[in-house]
């Protein structure tokens, strides 16, 4: 878990003069998410280069377009 101090600032809008705005400090808490990466079985001859593409691994637990 990671925690970050945050404070909102700089409200904008045409009717802000109708309000008294005060900003309060808060804390953003970011919880870790489980991620599993699994390698597929592959064979390689000793002395040859190992080239991997994007399909040699599968991942589960990624969110919001993470790759």
Secondary structure as UniProt FT lines:
FT   STRAND          2..7
FT   TURN            14..15
FT   HELIX           16..18
FT   STRAND          25..30
FT   STRAND          36..39
FT   TURN            46..47
FT   STRAND          57..60
FT   TURN            64..65
//
